[in-house]
């Protein structure tokens, strides 16, 4: 386990008990969750949850889409287990998964690659490739480099510290996967919008995230197919 992965584990262990309330029981988290769930519902509508793995599942926000969840934080897994006692939930490093080859028809992975450097991200992608069945679906998100360059965003450390550009997607994902869809998440400057405005503008924001302007979304959500 790398130093950054140890830091990630420690960080999320400490947050687990209040993570849902702190991150998603507010208008900002609701806005992001609304868009992500809507796209997942569309992209996974023909795939049964029993065939899926939610990688970096955290407290189980998307475990209704997958029967199996994995996370590096045992405290996060404990919260997920309380919510989904019938699911298969394991503590695991995303670059060394305890699953057999070709175990899943789909893998989802949210809000993890934003923390990882590109070499570690490549290891994760190779591991996802290993556990996916031929033709399987991989849905993942990354921070948009063009948006961060436009706004002058500077990360202070590993937390959400990476920038991804189109060239990075090609070098990290496309040796093993074909990109079949890309959507933008959070087109608008959410931190500057009031709670009432966020509720009113979420559908407009989602629509903009499916236009050419998605290049400048805060995050890109991609759907890949295993070659």
N, C-alpha and C positions, 0 to 999 in steps of 0.2 A: 504494500500500500504506500503510495507516495505521500509526501508531507502535505500536499494540498488536499488529498483525499482524507487524511487524518483530521485536518482542520475542518473540512466539510462535515465529517461525522460528528465531531465535537460540537460544532455550531448548531446542527439540526437536533442533536440529542437534547441540548438545552432549550430549544424552542418547541419541542414536540407537544408538551402539555397545553400550550396556549396558541399553537400555530394556526388552527382553523379560525379562531376568534380574531387573532391579530392580523392575519393575512387576507381572510376572505369574508369576514363578517363586517364589511364596510363597503362603501360604494366603489372604491378603487378595485378591490379584489373581485367584487361582483361583476364589474365591467369586463375584466379579463376572463373570468371564469365563464361568463355568458358566451363570449365569442368562442373560446376554446371548446366548450361543450357542444355548441351548435355545429362546429366543423367536424368534431369527432363523430357526432351522431350521423352526419352525412357520409363521412368517409368509411365508417365501420358498419353501415346499415346491413350489409350482406354477410357479416362475419360474426359467428357466435362468440360470446364472451368466454366460454370454456376454452377456446383455442388461443387466448391472448395472455400476454405478459405486460404488466405495467412496471416499467423499469424506473427506479427512483420514485416509487409510488407514494412516498411520504405518509401522510395520514389518511390516504385512500380516496382522494378527491375524484379519481377516475376509475376506481375499482369496479364500478358497475359495468365498465366496458371490457374488463379482463378478470378472469378467475384467479390468476396468479399475480402476485406482487413481490417485488424485491426492492430493498433499500439498504443503504450502508448504515443507517441509523437504527439501532435496536429500539430506541424510544419511539421513533416514528412508526416502526412496525407494530409496537405494542398498541398504539392508538388505532392503527388500521385493524388489528385483530379484534378489538372491542367492537368496531363497526361491522366488520365482515368476518364473523367467526367461522363461516363455512369455506372461506377462501384459503388457498395455499399461499402463505406469506413467509418470506425468508429474508434473513439478514445476509446481504451479499454485496461484494464489490462489483460494480457494473462492468469492470474489465476482466472479471474472473467469475462468471456465472456458474452456479452449481446445477446446470441443466444439460441434458443430453443434446446432441446435434439434432437440428430440425424438430424441435419440440413444439413450436408455436406457429400459428398462422398469421398472427400480428403481434407487434411490439410497439408500445407507446412509451415515450420518454420526454417528460416535460421539465423545464427549468433546471436541467442538470448541465447540459453542454455550455451554458452561459458561464459556468464556474471552471471549466476545464481548458487547459492549454490544448493546442491542436494535436500534438503527439498522443496525449491521453485520450482525446476525442477519437482519434483514429483507432486506438485499441478498443474503445467501446463499440465503435461501428463494426469492427471485425468480429467482435463477440456477438453482437446482434445478428450479424450475417450467419454466424455459426448456428445459433439456436433457432433461426427462422427456417421454415419449410421453403422449398423452391417456389418462387412466385409470391412469397409472403410479403406482408405490408409492414412498413416501418414508418411510424409517425413521430416526428421530433420537432423541437423548436430551438431557435438560436437568436441571439440579439442581432439586429440589423446594423452592420458596419456603416452603410451609407447614412442611416439616421444619426448614428453617434458622431460621425464625422461632420454632418451638417450642424448638429447642435453643440459640438465641442465637448461632448461628454468624456470625462476622464475617470476611469475606475480607480479606486483607492487600494485595491487588493484583488484577491481571487474572487470575491463575491460579485457575481455578474460582471466579471472583469474582462470578458473576451469580446472581440468584434469579428463579425463574420461577413464576408463579401461573397459575391457569386463565384469567384475563383476558389475560395475556400470550400464551398459546397462541392465543386467539381473534384477538387483534390482529395477531400475526406470521404465523400459519399459515393461519387459516381464511378470509381473503379469497380464497385460491387453492387450498386443499386441504380435503378433508373428513376429519376424524379418524374412523378406523374401529376403533381399539383403543388402549388405554393400559395399561401394566403398571408396577408399582413394582419398582425394583431396590434391593436392600439395605434391607430393613425394619429389621433389627436393628442395634444399635450395634457394628459389626464391630471397631472399635478396642479394645473392651472384652472381646472374646471371644478365647479361646485358639485356637491352630491346630486342635486336636482338636475343639473345640466348633464351629468354623466348618464343618468337614467334616460333622459330625453334623446341623447345623441348616440346611444350604443348601436342602434340599427344602422344609422348613417355611417358610423365608423366601420362597422362590419362590411358594409357595401363598398366603401372606399378601399378596404383591404383586399378586395377582389378585382381591383382595377390596376392599371400600370403604376399608379401611385404607391402600390404596396412595397416597392423598393424602399420607401422612406417610412415604413411602419416601425414601431419600436421593436417588434419581434417578427420573425418569419416562422410560420408553421408549415412544415413540408410533409408530403406523403411520398414515400419511396416504395418501389417494388424490387424484391431481390431478384437478381439476374440468375 
